[in-house]
Amino acid sequence: MDVENQDVLLEEEEDEEGGEGEEEDGETVLEELEQTIIPSYGAVTNQQALHMPEWAEFNLQPDSLYFNDGQRRIDFVLVYEDENKKEGHKKSFHRKQMRKRQAYQSNLISRALQLEATRTVLDEKCIFVKVHVPWEVLCKYAEIMHIRLPLQPSDLKTHDSAFGWIRKFFSVDKEIIKPEQDFFTAPFENDRLSDFYIQDKDTFFTPATRSRIAYFILCRGEYAIRDNVKKFGINKLLDSGIYKAAFPLHDSRFNHQSQDPTCPNERYLLYREWAHPRNILKLQPLDLVRKYYGEKIGIYFAWLGFYTQMLLLAAIVGLGCFLYGYFTRDNCTWSQEVCDPNIGGNIIMCPQCDQECTYWNLTITCESSKKLCIFDSFGTLVFAVFMGIWVTLFLEFWKRRQAELEYEWDTVEFLEQEEQVRPEYEARCRHVVVNEITQQEEHVPYTTCGKCMRMAFCTSAVLFWILLIVASVIGIIVYRLSVFLVFSATLPRHINGTEAIQKYLTPQAATSVSASIISFIIIMILNMVYEKVAIMITDFELPRTQTEYENSLTTKMFLFQFVNYYSSCFYIAFFKGKFVGYPGDPVYWLGKYRNEECDPGGCLLELTTQLTIIMGGKAIWNNIQEVLLPWLKNLIGRCCSANRSEKILPRWEEDYHLQSIGKLGLFYEYLEMVIQFGFVTLFVASFPLAPLLALINNLLEIRVDAWKITTQFRRMVPEKAQGIGAWQPIMQGIALLAVVTNAMIIAFTSDMIPRLVYYWSFSVPPYGNHSSYTMKGYINNTLSVFAVSDFRNESKPAFHPRFANQTTCRYRDFRYPPGHEYQYHHNIYYWHVIAAKLSFIIVMEETQSG
């Protein structure tokens, strides 16, 4: 009798003396034990019939990847805490967990897997169960999973690119990381074993493939039947705490080569030639990444690297447009007029809120107008058109690159042949339906009515959370409207604007910055909550395959993130200052709050501020989450194990003390980059430096992600993937929307169109007084006049002795002055501008679609 069974029997004798509560728990345990599954799907009542793992002591070979016999390779590791070492009075509960685990391990052994158990070196509380998949089992499941394996070496000649000589300067030395040999491949079949290229049975299946097969079996290993429902899968056992971890092994330490001469040291090579910061400008060794981590991880880094390379061109053009605006800002005529004491200094603006606000001098906005000249220049218009072309080229070139990777990595036919049904789906297949096409019976987890109910519930849940975000955005808008009154009353607002603080801290600027920071905090909080909700909703949907699961989760998460991140930007770009009426008849939000107005230069600078805060804050927050937290967790773990450095630890125990990557793998990395892609494309007309910031971030992101998965996380289970999944159509949707948003930003948020209309039409006769085309007089022409006597009582500003004799004030709009036949109605300039804006949008849309 092995040690664990002996301990169980002793524990059972002690538990017989327990109270009634223990007896009731014991009855439940026996009920499940009587239905413990064995390979024949029957039930056994005798515990002695269970197969148990072999027990072995650590052989003091820390780099070994084999059982103690040195022959059988470790393909997977399961970790659990010995119930006999646990403290507490829940002995029956611990015994129940132990029996489920024993049944599970017995079932794995019955499936011909080989298990070897070893106690931890540090405290002997944890037990590591090493899993080996024999050759016959590998062949059996390789055929079931339709895994493509080598038939013979490829004799096709490859042609180097014309720019291959440039790539050599940035590529990894081929002597360090040797290129992978190409093979013709085919789905494995046991009956055609002799046709496959088998030189050595130990190396025919790569470690990544062996881990995939082991994980496939572990996900379908049964441990109990309850109410005629099978309970199976390592994931459920992990969730219930029966196992603490399950992972494949890294092949070596990341900073030292293995002492085992047969070890390829791929983890060490990846760290030195890929994840190390000194390789920031080098091309990635994607073939080795794919070999070690699988195609799913490989395709992510391939996409991220390609996206970063394409950003280089956009960053150069964006930087050029920014520098053009910066160096020509002194020639900005309308800004000079704002700052001129003889022009802007004589223009008194109308109050922007009721009663609390007073009149103000246009020169207060001098500094913001200078900054606006940098971003709202002709270069911005050119850059917006360029980015519309760039995003189309990026998506088309990526499709081509993805097709190349599908061919090189043998994933072209993956979805049709290799993808298996999720274990969670299989477990719920209780209903039988007839397939309308094949006329064969199929097992499904729910009826048609049940599926409709699930979809309706999930759709309602998603809409509820999106409406919750909209409610938070409305709350931010209300904050902006109400706090503007406070800032207007408390901040110094002298008529001549000579105070130093007023150059930078105007009520508009204070409101904008504070609202942006609060908006960012709310975004982060809602993100953390919704991530868990989205996973729960997707689990309830019960998608059939892992790809369907990830696509469903991707769609939900992106819809939420899209509204969460971009809603405030859409408000500033397309709603703020657009529906304000005029001082004599202002428009009110919710019937109480007067709508916000833009600065005389427009809302573009505020949109730039919002983008900078959200984009920069998001990058800082993500780096803290991705780098600092895993590093701190591992550091705390090492500090808690004070005697760890004094003992020799095996490879599996070293890996156990690393962090788990989580069930969703690199899902959040994709989400982060696609959200960034939206910032780079949707609102780039307001912030030409966005591609440059994204480029710098991504150069670091590639190495940070590589460093993270190579040094801080356990090795992930290799997975197949044909492409980037649902992220491809999402980016295509963003690209289409980006053309619209940038055209509308130029037309309605920027003052580019009104300035062009003034320059070509209203600066010269018959509308203007200048003899040649000029921007002089633009500010005076675009600010309408309002008679103070026309204020309504509820809008009239409080009495101020400085403005006691004020008869008129100016406001941002195109309306006839008081005393005109159509006073306060839109003038001819307004309709010219509207026609020009609509024409610009149509032309830009047709140009991009063409």
Stockholm file with secondary structure:
# STOCKHOLM 1.0

chainA/1-850         MDVENQDVLLEEEEDEEGGEGEEEDGETVLEELEQTIIPSYGAVTNQQALHMPEWAEFNLQPDSLYFNDGQRRIDFVLVYEDENKKEGHKKSFHRKQMRKRQAYQSNLISRALQLEATRTVLDEKCIFVKVHVPWEVLCKYAEIMHIRLPLQPSDLKTHDSAFGWIRKFFSVDKEIIKPEQDFFTAPFENDRLSDFYIQDKDTFFTPATRSRIAYFILCRGEYAIRDNVKKFGINKLLDSGIYKAAFPLHDSRFNHQSQDPTCPNERYLLYREWAHPRNILKLQPLDLVRKYYGEKIGIYFAWLGFYTQMLLLAAIVGLGCFLYGYFTRDNCTWSQEVCDPNIGGNIIMCPQCDQECTYWNLTITCESSKKLCIFDSFGTLVFAVFMGIWVTLFLEFWKRRQAELEYEWDTVEFLEQEEQVRPEYEARCRHVVVNEITQQEEHVPYTTCGKCMRMAFCTSAVLFWILLIVASVIGIIVYRLSVFLVFSATLPRHINGTEAIQKYLTPQAATSVSASIISFIIIMILNMVYEKVAIMITDFELPRTQTEYENSLTTKMFLFQFVNYYSSCFYIAFFKGKFVGYPGDPVYWLGKYRNEECDPGGCLLELTTQLTIIMGGKAIWNNIQEVLLPWLKNLIGRCCSANRSEKILPRWEEDYHLQSIGKLGLFYEYLEMVIQFGFVTLFVASFPLAPLLALINNLLEIRVDAWKITTQFRRMVPEKAQGIGAWQPIMQGIALLAVVTNAMIIAFTSDMIPRLVYYWSFSVPPYGNHSSYTMKGYINNTLSVFAVSDFRNESKPAFHPRFANQTTCRYRDFRYPPGHEYQYHHNIYYWHVIAAKLSFIIVMEETQSG
#=GR chainA/1-850 SS CCHHHHHHHHHHHHHTTSCHHHHHHHHHHHHHHTTCBCTTSCBCCCGGGSCCCEECCCCSCTTCCBCTTSSSBCCEEEEEECGGGCCSSCHHHHHHHHHHHHHHHHHHHHTTCEEEEEECSSSSCEEEEEEECCHHHHHHHHHHTTCEEEEEECCCCCCCCTTHHHHHHHSCCTTTSCCCCCEEEEECCGGGGGGSCCSCHHHHSCHHHHHHHHHHHHTTCEEEEETTEEEECHHHHHHTTSCSEEECCCSSCSSSCCSCTTCCCHHHHHIIIIISGGGTTSCCCHHHHHHHHCHHHHHHHHHHHHHHHHHHHHHHHHHHHHHHHHHTGGGCHHHHHHHCTTTGGGCEECCSSSSSCCCEEGGGGHHHHHHHHHHSSHHHHHHHHHHHHHHHHHHHHHHHHHHHHHHHTTCTTHHHHTCCBCHHHHHTCCEEEECTTTCCEEEESSCHHHHHHHHHHHHHHHHHHHHHHHHHHHHHHHHHHHHHHHHHHHSCCCTTCCSGGGGTCCHHHHHHHHHHHHHHHHHHHHHHHHHHHHHHHHHHHCCSBHHHHHHHHHHHHHHHHHHHHHHHHHHHHHTTTTSCEETTEECEETTTEECCCCBTTBSHHHHHHHHHHHHHHHHHHHHIIIIIHHHHHHHHHHHHCTTGGGSCCCHHHHHHTSBCCCTTTTHHHHHHHHHHHHHHHHSGGGCTTHHHHHHHHHHHHHHHHHHIIIIIBCCCCCCCCSSCTTHHHHHHHHHHHHHHHHHHIIIIISSHHHHHHIIIIISSTTTCCCSSCCCTTHHHHHEEEEEGGGCCTTTCCCCCGGGTTCCEEEEESCBCCTTSTTTTSBCHHHHHHHHHHHHHHHHHHHHHHC
#=GC SS_cons         CCHHHHHHHHHHHHHTTSCHHHHHHHHHHHHHHTTCBCTTSCBCCCGGGSCCCEECCCCSCTTCCBCTTSSSBCCEEEEEECGGGCCSSCHHHHHHHHHHHHHHHHHHHHTTCEEEEEECSSSSCEEEEEEECCHHHHHHHHHHTTCEEEEEECCCCCCCCTTHHHHHHHSCCTTTSCCCCCEEEEECCGGGGGGSCCSCHHHHSCHHHHHHHHHHHHTTCEEEEETTEEEECHHHHHHTTSCSEEECCCSSCSSSCCSCTTCCCHHHHHIIIIISGGGTTSCCCHHHHHHHHCHHHHHHHHHHHHHHHHHHHHHHHHHHHHHHHHHTGGGCHHHHHHHCTTTGGGCEECCSSSSSCCCEEGGGGHHHHHHHHHHSSHHHHHHHHHHHHHHHHHHHHHHHHHHHHHHHTTCTTHHHHTCCBCHHHHHTCCEEEECTTTCCEEEESSCHHHHHHHHHHHHHHHHHHHHHHHHHHHHHHHHHHHHHHHHHHHSCCCTTCCSGGGGTCCHHHHHHHHHHHHHHHHHHHHHHHHHHHHHHHHHHHCCSBHHHHHHHHHHHHHHHHHHHHHHHHHHHHHTTTTSCEETTEECEETTTEECCCCBTTBSHHHHHHHHHHHHHHHHHHHHIIIIIHHHHHHHHHHHHCTTGGGSCCCHHHHHHTSBCCCTTTTHHHHHHHHHHHHHHHHSGGGCTTHHHHHHHHHHHHHHHHHHIIIIIBCCCCCCCCSSCTTHHHHHHHHHHHHHHHHHHIIIIISSHHHHHHIIIIISSTTTCCCSSCCCTTHHHHHEEEEEGGGCCTTTCCCCCGGGTTCCEEEEESCBCCTTSTTTTSBCHHHHHHHHHHHHHHHHHHHHHHC
//
